[in-house]
Amino acid sequence: MELRLIAGGPCRSEEDGECVEDDCPGVYVTSRGTIAVQGERVSCPTPDGEAVVEIPERVLREAFSALGW
């Protein structure tokens, strides 16, 4: 599966505060036409192979804008 970053990604500055070692939250469109997100894992029971993650609202808004929503 291929991923295309549409929001978030590389830190904008060292003062960003949401990134550690250039590992920032991001939103991706997959080659299957689905959305994938990278973020901090949230403690929440999920089925095997799934996780709930947390991303900043600004990253989600950026993703919506990139998709024309």
Backbone torsions as a table, in degrees:
resi	resn	phi	psi	omega
1	MET	NA	132.5	177.8
2	GLU	-96.4	146.7	178.3
3	LEU	-120.0	140.0	174.7
4	ARG	-123.3	117.2	-179.6
5	LEU	-66.4	127.0	177.9
6	ILE	-118.4	-11.9	179.4
7	ALA	-159.2	153.3	-179.9
8	GLY	75.8	-142.1	178.1
9	GLY	94.9	-142.4	-174.4
10	PRO	-53.7	143.1	179.8
11	CYS	-57.9	141.7	178.2
12	ARG	-81.0	-28.0	177.5
13	SER	-161.9	166.2	177.9
14	GLU	-66.6	-17.5	-177.8
15	GLU	-93.1	7.7	-176.0
16	ASP	-54.7	-44.4	177.6
17	GLY	81.4	-15.6	-179.9
18	GLU	-100.0	-3.3	-174.7
19	CYS	-121.6	149.2	172.6
20	VAL	-133.0	123.0	179.1
21	GLU	54.8	44.2	176.9
22	ASP	59.5	31.9	179.5
23	ASP	-114.0	76.0	-170.8
24	CYS	-95.2	157.1	174.8
25	PRO	-59.7	147.2	179.7
26	GLY	-152.7	158.2	176.0
27	VAL	-122.4	134.2	-176.0
28	TYR	-126.6	151.1	167.4
29	VAL	-102.9	133.4	-179.2
30	THR	-93.2	164.9	177.0
31	SER	-68.2	-11.1	176.1
32	ARG	-92.9	1.9	179.4
33	GLY	82.0	17.5	177.4
34	THR	-105.2	171.3	178.7
35	ILE	-105.5	135.4	175.0
36	ALA	-124.0	141.9	179.1
37	VAL	-124.9	147.7	174.1
38	GLN	-115.4	129.9	179.3
39	GLY	-167.8	-171.2	178.2
40	GLU	-76.0	130.1	178.5
41	ARG	-63.7	136.1	178.2
42	VAL	-107.3	137.4	-179.9
43	SER	-71.9	105.6	-178.3
44	CYS	-159.1	129.6	178.8
45	PRO	-60.9	132.1	178.7
46	THR	-139.5	160.1	174.7
47	PRO	-63.8	159.5	177.0
48	ASP	-53.1	136.3	178.0
49	GLY	85.0	0.4	179.4
50	GLU	-121.1	160.3	177.1
51	ALA	-150.7	154.6	171.7
52	VAL	-103.6	129.0	-179.5
53	VAL	-123.8	159.4	-179.1
54	GLU	-113.1	131.4	175.3
55	ILE	-132.2	153.6	178.4
56	PRO	-65.0	146.0	179.4
57	GLU	-56.6	-38.9	-177.6
58	ARG	-62.0	-32.3	179.3
59	VAL	-70.1	-40.5	177.8
60	LEU	-66.1	-41.6	177.2
61	ARG	-61.9	-40.2	177.9
62	GLU	-61.5	-40.9	179.5
63	ALA	-64.8	-45.5	178.5
64	PHE	-58.6	-42.9	-180.0
65	SER	-63.6	-42.1	-179.8
66	ALA	-63.1	-30.1	179.3
67	LEU	-88.3	-2.6	179.7
68	GLY	77.2	23.2	-179.0
69	TRP	-91.1	NA	NA
